[in-house]
């Protein structure tokens, strides 16, 4: 949960900064893309060594995987505000802050929530992968380590039990993010309105 919360805070903050400054976006977005396309399995051992603390390294790995969908979707949403409305705001003398607050952020909300749904599952995957890597180093912590341990001992029912727990956690994350999305969009966005057909 902490990795997802950190991904939301950093992703939304950077998305707002990037849409306010194209120079900043062109300077820093390539680094975010590199983080996204580098397999977490490849960098998890380095993060575990550098962080020194297993829990911190799990948090960092989960954050890396969850961060990019929120960033990219929020940037897309902020840039997708109706240009006619942006021109109208400018015509009435609205400041950049007023345009951002009253037009661009509401326009970006559905995109952000779609990114949140994706990032919720990815954060879980990042944590599990990091736990697998940490588990091979002898640190017994979570369900991923239990899968490794049971697999080595050929205790297949335990492997399936741990897999089921991880899957149920992923489903719970998806249901919670879907509920949040429905709650925030139900009154005004086309995707959440009930149709009478």
C-alpha positions in Angstrom: 0.0 0.0 0.0 2.8 2.4 0.9 4.5 1.8 -2.5 1.2 2.6 -4.3 0.6 5.7 -2.2 4.2 6.9 -3.0 3.7 6.2 -6.7 0.4 8.2 -6.6 2.1 11.2 -4.8 5.2 11.3 -7.0 3.5 10.4 -10.2 0.8 13.0 -10.0 3.2 15.7 -8.8 5.6 15.0 -11.6 2.8 14.9 -14.1 1.6 18.3 -13.1 5.2 19.7 -13.3 5.7 18.1 -16.7 2.6 19.6 -18.1 3.5 23.0 -16.8 7.0 22.9 -18.2 7.8 21.1 -21.5 11.5 21.6 -20.8 11.2 19.7 -17.5 9.2 16.9 -19.2 11.8 16.5 -22.0 14.6 16.5 -19.4 13.2 14.0 -16.9 10.6 11.8 -18.6 13.3 9.7 -20.4 14.6 8.6 -16.9 11.1 7.5 -16.0 10.8 5.6 -19.2 14.2 3.9 -18.5 12.8 2.9 -15.0 9.7 1.4 -16.7 11.4 -0.6 -19.4 14.2 -2.1 -17.2 13.0 -5.4 -15.9 12.5 -5.2 -12.1 14.0 -8.7 -11.8 17.3 -7.3 -13.2 17.5 -4.3 -10.8 16.0 -5.8 -7.7 19.3 -7.4 -6.5 21.0 -4.0 -6.8 18.2 -2.2 -4.9 18.4 -4.8 -2.2 22.2 -4.3 -1.8 22.0 -0.5 -2.0 19.0 -0.1 0.3 20.4 -2.5 3.0 16.9 -3.1 4.4 14.7 -5.7 2.9 11.5 -3.9 3.7 12.8 -0.6 2.1 14.0 -2.5 -1.0 10.6 -4.2 -1.4 9.0 -0.8 -1.2 11.3 0.7 -3.7 10.8 -2.2 -6.2 7.1 -2.0 -5.9 7.2 1.8 -6.3 9.3 1.6 -9.5 6.8 -0.8 -11.1 3.7 1.2 -10.0 5.0 4.7 -10.7 5.0 4.9 -14.5 1.4 4.1 -15.3 0.2 6.8 -12.9 2.7 9.3 -14.4 2.0 8.6 -18.0 -1.8 8.4 -17.6 -2.0 11.6 -15.6 0.2 13.4 -18.2 -2.1 12.2 -20.9 -5.2 13.3 -19.0 -3.8 16.7 -18.2 -2.9 17.2 -21.9 -6.4 16.0 -23.0 -8.4 18.9 -21.5 -10.6 20.4 -24.2 -8.5 23.1 -26.0 -11.6 25.2 -26.6 -12.2 25.3 -22.8 -8.5 26.1 -22.2 -8.9 29.0 -24.6 -12.1 30.1 -22.8 -10.3 30.1 -19.5 -7.5 32.2 -21.0 -10.0 34.6 -22.5 -11.5 35.1 -19.1 -8.1 35.8 -17.6 -7.8 32.6 -15.5 -4.4 32.0 -14.1 -2.4 28.8 -14.8 -3.3 27.5 -11.3 -7.0 28.2 -11.9 -6.9 26.4 -15.3 -5.1 23.5 -13.7 -7.4 23.2 -10.7 -10.8 23.8 -12.4 -10.2 22.3 -15.8 -7.2 20.1 -16.3 -7.2 18.2 -13.0 -10.9 17.2 -13.4 -10.2 16.2 -17.1 -7.3 14.1 -15.9 -9.2 12.3 -13.2 -10.5 9.4 -15.3 -7.0 8.9 -16.8 -5.4 8.9 -13.4 -7.9 6.4 -12.0 -7.2 4.1 -15.0 -3.5 4.3 -14.2 -4.3 3.6 -10.5 -6.0 0.4 -11.4 -3.0 -0.7 -13.4 -0.5 0.4 -10.8 -2.3 -1.4 -8.0 -1.6 -4.8 -9.6 1.8 -3.8 -10.7 2.8 -2.8 -7.2 1.9 -6.2 -6.0 3.9 -7.8 -8.8 6.9 -5.6 -7.9 6.8 -6.6 -4.3 6.5 -10.3 -5.1 9.4 -10.2 -7.5 11.6 -8.3 -5.0 10.6 -10.9 -2.4 11.6 -13.7 -4.7 15.0 -12.1 -5.2 15.4 -11.4 -1.5 14.2 -14.9 -0.6 17.0 -16.5 -2.5 19.4 -14.6 -0.2 18.0 -16.3 2.9 15.6 -13.7 4.1 12.3 -15.3 5.1 9.6 -12.6 4.9 6.4 -12.9 2.9 4.2 -15.0 0.7 6.7 -15.0 -2.2 9.4 -16.5 0.0 6.8 -19.1 1.2 6.2 -20.1 -2.5 10.0 -20.5 -3.0 10.4 -22.5 0.2 7.4 -24.8 -0.5 8.6 -25.3 -4.1 12.0 -26.4 -3.0 10.4 -28.8 -0.5 7.9 -30.0 -3.1 4.9 -28.9 -0.8 2.6 -28.2 -3.7 -0.5 -27.4 -1.6 1.4 -24.7 0.2 2.5 -23.2 -3.1 -1.1 -23.1 -4.3 -2.2 -21.6 -1.0 0.3 -18.8 -1.2 -0.5 -18.2 -4.9 -4.2 -18.0 -4.0 -3.4 -15.5 -1.2 -1.4 -13.3 -3.6 -4.1 -13.6 -6.3 -6.8 -12.7 -3.8 -4.8 -9.7 -2.7 -4.5 -8.6 -6.3 -8.2 -9.0 -6.8 -8.9 -7.0 -3.6 -6.6 -4.2 -4.8 -8.4 -4.1 -8.2 -11.8 -4.0 -6.5 -10.8 -1.2 -4.2 -9.4 0.9 -7.0 -12.5 0.2 -9.1 -14.7 1.2 -6.3 -12.7 4.5 -5.8 -13.0 5.1 -9.5 -16.8 4.5 -9.5 -17.1 6.7 -6.4 -15.3 9.7 -8.0 -16.8 9.4 -11.5 -20.3 8.1 -10.9 -22.1 11.5 -11.1 -20.4 13.0 -14.1 -18.2 10.8 -16.3 -19.6 8.8 -19.2 -17.7 5.6 -18.2 -19.5 5.4 -14.8 -23.0 6.5 -15.8 -25.7 3.9 -16.0 -27.3 3.7 -19.4 -31.0 3.2 -20.0 -31.2 0.7 -22.9 
